[in-house]
Amino acid sequence: MNTSTISSNSEERMGTAPIFKLMLSMGIPTFVAQLINLLYNIVDRIYIGHIPEVGAASLTGIGLCLPIITLVSAFSVFVGAGGAPLASIALGKGDRDKAQRILSNGVTLLIIFTVIVMAVIYTLKKPLLYFFGASDATYPHANDYLSIYLIGTIFVMITTGLNTFITAQGQAKTAMASVLIGAICNIILDPIFIFALNLGIKGAAIATVISQAISAAWVIRFLTSDKASLRISAQMMRPQGKLILSIAALGVSPFIMQVTESLITIVFTHGLQKYGDDLYVGSFTILQSIMQIIFIPMSGFSQGVQPIISYNYGRGNVARVKKTCTILITMSIIVSFVLAGAAFLFPSMAAGIFTSDEALKALCAKVLPIYIFGMMFFGIQNGCQQSFISMGQAGKSLIFALLRKVILIIPLAIILPYCTHSVMSIYYAEPISDIVSAFSCGATFLLTFKSMMKGAGQK
């Protein structure tokens, strides 16, 4: 059997295989891949937080880099989350040429974004870090890490932005392997560069860049090989305005979610420094890390299931779309409730993973239950929002991205401490916004599902 037949069979099973078994076969590899991908940053923070004497300051320093790291990822998500669903829908309609043009234009966008992002951030690096909440004690650590990390921007863009196109053609295990290879390298290289070579936070950045480069090489190799049914074509990389606008229309919602995540970090760290001190800024690094442990695996499973919804929506298979969405939302709710609930009940244990500093651990044990409470309900929004994106409903997805991140959490993080003059009130912004946006998104999905199904299968 030739490779094109294998690829075709991988796509066609999305319209014929038993739903739950198919969801597991597509979602679990992507779930594992995202969980492993989480280790890129989480492992860094675990090792850095336990560096003797300077661990707490270094952990705070890497936390100050998070808005920029998140921003870099946002541009790759713009392409991946915007282009991959469109490619899946095109495959469902039998238009392989369009799907391939979407992929190739996505590569062009990633290259353009890399040049712009690196130029801007290197130019504004110092004032940005101080604005984010750096002090004279923590700036050197943040600068050391970020200066090296930015060298790997193109690798982050490629790995994150193009891996979703591998999943979109039914090759979830291959997509998982690309992340697994890089993460294993990072886990191995981190202690070597940080401790054995005594490079500290610089060593963590070097290990991350090398690992991301290896992952990127794997992705490019696959997407230019005969094993891929969608391949990068140099002839199709010439920018096509209509395609780029289509990618932008669907990618803008997850992009805004990522960018506003960066803004949230800036607002929080700036406020925690203003009303508190470096210890409170350091606590936020740990809180965000725990939040990622909850959100990223859940999001990863949803991304793996996305091609199933998109493909069947393109084919007009309403029953399969409905069943897939129902199971996805149910599983998202269960996962978010269980993981967030565990962090809520055992905050000191969760914080201890990232730091051995007793003062920092005690503060995290105090604020984590407040900060994480709303995430127990976030599975509702995750499942519904991913379903919106999978069916090409960019507008609805964008509304709830804005509601949670822009309309609620950022203003609350500014207003609450201003009114109470208490640093503790900043932490309440997260659960309030999580709960309001989750139930609003869920209600909208239920009320609009039938009308969305009228567009299924339309050219």
C-alpha positions in Angstrom: 0.0 0.0 0.0 1.5 3.3 -1.0 1.8 6.4 1.3 -1.0 8.3 -0.4 -3.4 5.5 0.2 -2.3 5.3 3.9 -2.8 9.1 4.3 -6.3 8.9 2.6 -7.3 6.1 4.9 -6.2 8.2 7.9 -8.5 11.0 6.8 -11.5 8.8 5.9 -11.6 7.1 9.2 -12.6 10.5 10.8 -15.9 10.1 8.9 -16.4 6.4 9.5 -14.7 5.0 12.7 -16.6 4.7 16.0 -16.6 8.1 17.6 -15.3 7.5 21.1 -12.6 5.1 19.9 -11.6 7.6 17.3 -11.5 10.5 19.8 -9.2 8.5 22.0 -6.9 7.6 19.1 -6.7 11.2 18.0 -7.0 13.0 21.3 -4.7 11.0 23.6 -1.5 11.4 21.4 -2.2 15.1 21.2 -2.9 15.2 25.0 0.3 13.4 25.6 2.2 15.7 23.2 0.9 18.8 25.0 1.6 17.4 28.4 5.2 16.6 27.2 5.4 20.1 25.6 4.5 21.5 29.0 7.7 20.1 30.3 9.7 22.5 28.1 8.9 25.3 30.5 7.8 23.4 33.6 11.0 21.4 33.9 13.0 24.6 33.5 11.1 26.2 36.4 11.4 23.1 38.6 15.2 23.0 38.1 15.6 26.7 38.4 13.5 27.0 41.5 15.8 24.6 43.3 19.1 26.3 42.4 20.9 26.9 45.7 20.8 30.4 47.1 19.4 32.1 43.9 16.6 29.7 43.2 13.7 32.0 44.2 15.2 35.1 42.4 15.8 33.0 39.3 12.3 31.6 39.4 10.9 35.1 39.6 13.2 36.2 36.7 11.9 33.4 34.4 8.4 34.4 35.4 9.0 37.9 34.2 9.9 36.4 30.8 6.5 34.6 30.5 4.6 37.4 28.8 7.2 37.4 26.0 7.3 33.6 25.8 3.6 33.5 25.6 3.6 36.2 22.9 5.9 34.2 20.7 3.7 31.2 21.1 0.6 33.4 20.2 1.9 34.0 16.7 2.4 30.3 16.1 -1.0 29.5 17.5 -2.4 32.2 15.1 -1.2 30.1 12.2 -1.8 26.6 13.6 -5.2 27.1 15.2 -6.3 29.3 12.3 -5.0 27.2 9.4 -5.3 23.6 10.6 -9.1 23.6 11.0 -9.5 25.1 7.6 -7.2 22.4 6.2 -9.3 19.7 7.8 -12.5 21.2 6.5 -11.0 21.4 3.0 -9.9 17.7 3.3 -13.5 16.8 4.3 -14.7 18.5 1.2 -12.1 16.7 -1.0 -10.2 19.8 -1.8 -6.6 18.7 -1.1 -5.0 21.4 -3.2 -6.6 24.2 -1.1 -5.5 22.4 2.1 -2.0 22.3 0.9 -2.0 26.0 -0.1 -3.3 26.8 3.4 -0.3 24.9 5.0 2.3 26.5 2.7 0.9 30.0 3.3 1.1 29.2 7.0 4.8 28.6 6.8 5.3 32.0 5.1 3.3 33.7 7.9 5.5 32.0 10.6 8.7 33.2 8.9 7.4 36.8 8.7 6.2 36.7 12.4 9.6 35.4 13.5 11.5 38.3 12.0 9.1 40.9 13.4 8.9 39.5 16.9 12.6 39.1 17.3 13.4 42.6 16.1 10.8 44.3 18.4 11.6 42.3 21.5 15.4 42.6 21.3 15.0 46.3 20.9 12.6 46.8 23.8 13.8 44.0 26.1 15.1 46.0 29.1 12.2 48.5 29.5 9.7 45.7 29.0 11.1 43.5 31.7 11.1 46.4 34.2 7.6 47.3 33.2 6.5 43.7 33.8 7.7 44.0 37.4 11.4 43.3 37.4 13.6 44.8 40.2 17.3 45.3 40.2 17.6 41.9 41.9 15.6 39.9 39.4 16.3 41.7 36.1 19.7 40.0 35.5 18.1 36.6 35.8 15.3 37.5 33.4 17.7 39.1 30.9 20.0 36.1 30.9 17.2 33.7 30.1 15.3 35.8 27.6 18.4 36.9 25.5 19.2 33.2 24.8 15.5 32.0 24.5 14.8 34.5 21.7 17.4 32.9 19.5 15.1 29.9 19.2 12.0 31.9 18.2 11.9 30.3 14.7 12.0 26.8 16.2 9.1 27.6 18.6 7.1 29.0 15.6 7.6 26.0 13.5 7.0 23.4 16.1 3.9 24.9 17.6 2.5 26.4 14.4 2.9 23.5 12.1 2.4 20.5 14.4 -1.4 21.1 14.2 -1.2 20.5 10.5 0.2 17.0 11.1 -2.8 16.3 13.4 -5.2 17.8 10.9 -4.3 15.0 8.4 -5.0 12.3 11.0 -1.4 11.7 12.0 -1.8 12.4 15.7 1.0 10.0 16.8 3.5 11.6 14.5 2.6 15.0 15.9 3.1 13.6 19.4 6.5 12.2 18.5 7.7 15.6 17.4 7.0 17.1 20.8 8.2 14.0 22.6 11.6 14.1 21.0 12.2 17.8 22.0 10.9 17.4 25.5 13.1 14.3 26.2 16.1 16.3 25.0 15.1 19.2 27.3 14.7 16.9 30.3 18.2 15.4 29.7 20.0 18.7 28.8 18.5 20.9 31.6 20.5 19.4 34.5 23.6 19.1 32.4 23.6 22.8 31.4 22.1 24.2 34.7 24.1 22.2 37.2 26.9 20.1 35.6 28.2 23.1 33.5 27.2 25.5 36.2 25.4 27.8 33.8 22.3 28.3 35.9 19.4 30.1 34.2 21.5 30.6 31.0 21.9 26.8 30.9 18.1 26.3 31.1 17.6 28.7 28.1 20.3 26.9 26.0 18.8 23.5 26.7 15.4 24.8 25.7 16.6 26.3 22.4 18.5 23.1 21.4 15.4 21.0 22.2 13.1 23.2 20.3 15.4 23.1 17.3 15.3 19.3 17.3 11.5 19.3 17.4 11.3 21.8 14.6 13.6 19.7 12.4 11.3 16.7 13.0 8.2 18.7 11.9 9.8 20.0 8.8 11.2 16.6 7.8 7.7 15.0 8.1 5.8 17.8 6.3 8.2 17.6 3.3 8.2 13.8 3.1 6.1 11.3 1.2 4.6 10.2 4.5 2.5 13.4 4.7 -0.7 13.8 2.7 -0.4 17.6 3.2 3.1 18.8 2.3 4.9 22.1 2.4 5.3 23.3 -1.2 7.8 26.1 -2.1 5.6 27.0 -5.1 2.6 27.5 -2.8 4.4 29.6 -0.2 3.8 32.8 -2.1 1.3 34.8 0.1 -2.3 34.6 -1.1 -4.4 37.3 0.4 -7.7 35.4 0.5 -6.1 32.4 2.2 -4.3 34.5 4.8 -7.4 36.4 5.6 -9.2 33.1 6.1 -6.4 31.9 8.5 -6.6 35.2 10.3 -10.3 35.1 10.7 -10.2 31.7 12.5 -6.8 32.2 14.2 -7.5 35.6 15.7 -9.6 34.1 18.6 -6.9 31.7 19.9 -4.3 34.4 19.1 -6.1 36.9 21.3 -6.4 34.2 24.0 -2.6 33.8 24.0 -1.9 37.6 23.7 -4.3 38.4 26.5 -2.6 35.7 28.6 0.5 37.7 28.1 -1.3 40.9 29.1 -2.7 39.1 32.1 0.8 38.2 33.2 2.0 41.8 32.8 -0.9 43.2 34.8 -0.6 40.6 37.6 3.2 40.9 37.9 3.1 44.7 37.8 0.4 44.8 40.4 2.0 42.2 42.6 5.3 44.2 42.6 3.4 47.5 43.2 1.2 46.3 46.1 3.6 43.5 47.3 7.2 42.6 46.5 9.4 40.1 44.6 8.0 37.2 46.7 4.5 37.9 45.4 5.8 38.1 41.8 7.6 34.8 42.3 4.3 33.3 43.6 2.6 34.1 40.3 5.2 32.1 38.3 4.3 29.1 40.4 0.5 29.8 40.1 0.8 30.1 36.3 2.8 26.9 36.1 0.1 25.0 38.0 -2.6 26.6 35.8 -0.7 25.3 32.7 -0.6 21.8 34.2 -4.4 21.9 34.3 -5.1 23.8 31.0 -2.6 22.6 28.5 -3.3 18.8 28.6 -7.1 19.6 28.5 -6.5 21.9 25.5 -4.2 19.3 23.9 -6.9 16.6 23.9 -9.4 19.1 22.4 -7.0 20.0 19.6 -6.6 16.3 18.8 -10.3 15.9 18.5 -10.7 19.1 16.4 -10.0 17.4 13.1 -12.9 14.9 13.7 -15.4 17.8 14.2 -14.0 19.8 11.3 -13.9 16.9 8.9 -17.4 15.8 9.6 -18.7 19.3 9.6 -17.2 19.7 6.2 -18.9 16.5 5.1 -22.2 17.5 6.6 -22.3 14.5 9.0 -24.3 16.3 11.7 -24.9 13.3 13.9 -21.1 12.7 14.2 -20.4 16.4 14.9 -23.0 16.4 17.7 -21.8 13.3 19.3 -18.1 14.3 19.2 -18.9 17.8 20.7 -21.0 16.2 23.5 -18.2 13.8 24.5 -15.5 16.5 24.2 -17.3 19.0 26.4 -18.1 16.3 29.0 -14.5 15.1 29.1 -13.2 18.7 29.4 -15.5 19.3 32.4 -14.3 16.2 34.2 -10.6 16.8 33.6 -10.7 20.5 34.7 -12.7 19.7 37.8 -10.4 16.8 38.9 -7.1 18.6 38.2 -8.1 22.0 39.6 -9.7 20.3 42.6 -6.5 18.5 43.4 -4.5 21.7 43.4 -7.3 23.4 45.5 -7.1 20.7 48.1 -3.3 20.3 48.2 -1.8 23.7 47.5 1.4 23.3 49.6 2.2 20.0 47.8 1.6 21.6 44.4 3.9 24.6 45.2 6.6 22.3 46.6 7.2 20.9 43.1 8.6 24.3 42.0 10.4 25.7 45.0 12.2 24.7 48.2 12.0 28.3 49.5 9.8 28.1 52.6 8.5 31.7 52.4 7.5 31.3 48.8 5.9 27.9 49.4 3.9 29.3 52.3 2.6 32.2 50.3 1.6 29.9 47.4 -0.2 27.6 49.8 -2.3 30.6 50.9 -3.2 32.1 47.5 -3.4 29.0 45.2 -6.8 27.9 46.5 -8.2 31.3 45.7 -6.5 31.6 42.3 -7.4 28.1 41.0 -11.0 27.8 42.2 -12.6 29.0 38.9 -10.5 26.5 36.8 -12.7 23.7 38.2 -15.4 25.0 35.8 -13.2 26.0 32.9 -13.7 22.7 31.1 -17.1 24.0 30.0 -15.5 26.9 28.1 -12.6 24.8 26.8 -14.9 22.2 25.2 -17.4 24.7 23.8 -14.8 27.1 22.5 -12.8 24.4 20.7 -16.1 23.2 19.2 -16.8 26.7 17.9 -13.3 26.9 16.3 -13.6 23.4 14.8 -16.8 24.4 13.0 -15.3 27.7 11.7 -17.3 29.8 14.1 -14.5 32.4 14.7 -16.8 35.1 15.9 -18.4 33.2 18.7 -15.0 31.9 19.9 -13.6 35.4 19.8 -16.4 36.8 21.9 -15.6 34.5 24.8 -11.9 34.8 24.5 -12.4 38.6 24.9 -15.0 38.2 27.7 -12.7 36.1 29.9 -9.3 37.7 29.2 -10.1 41.4 28.3 -13.5 42.4 29.6 -13.2 40.6 33.0 -9.8 39.5 34.3 -7.6 42.4 33.3 -9.9 45.1 34.6 -10.6 43.2 37.8 -6.8 42.7 38.4 -6.4 46.4 38.2 -9.6 47.6 40.0 -9.7 45.2 42.9 -6.3 46.0 44.5 -6.9 49.7 43.8 -10.1 49.7 45.7 -9.0 47.4 48.6 -5.3 48.5 48.8 -4.5 44.8 49.3 -2.2 42.7 47.2 -4.4 39.6 48.1 -7.4 41.0 46.1 -5.4 40.6 42.8 -5.7 36.8 43.1 -9.5 37.0 43.1 -9.7 38.3 39.5 -8.9 34.9 38.0 -11.7 32.8 39.6 -14.4 35.5 39.0 -13.6 35.7 35.3 -13.3 31.9 34.9 -16.7 31.2 36.3 -18.6 34.0 34.5 -17.1 33.3 31.1 -17.4 29.5 31.4 -21.1 29.5 32.1 -21.8 32.2 29.5 -19.9 30.2 26.8 -21.7 27.0 27.7 -25.2 28.6 27.5 -24.4 30.2 24.1 -23.2 26.9 22.7 -26.5 25.2 23.7 -28.6 28.0 22.3 -26.8 28.2 19.0 -25.9 24.6 18.1 -28.8 23.9 15.9 -28.3 27.0 13.8 -24.6 26.2 13.4 -25.5 22.8 12.1 -27.4 24.4 9.2 -24.0 25.3 7.7 -22.6 21.8 7.8 -21.5 20.4 4.5 -22.0 23.7 2.6 -19.4 24.6 0.0 
